[in-house]
Amino acid sequence: MKHDDEGQKYYYPVEGRTDGAIGDAVAFIAIILLPAGMYAAWNTLASWISALFS
């Protein structure tokens, strides 16, 4: 049985490559950026309280 088109011999489907991209971005924000933001906010608050009472 002959292949329909010789150009289709090297076809690789790419449909599923970005399926989890949005979920991965949300996980990145939740795991990396959220704790970093909380740390920065806490340090800002602590320095403000320290300046207020000094």
Helices and strands as residue ranges (DSSP letters): G 6-10, G 15-18, H 21-28, I 29-33, H 34-52
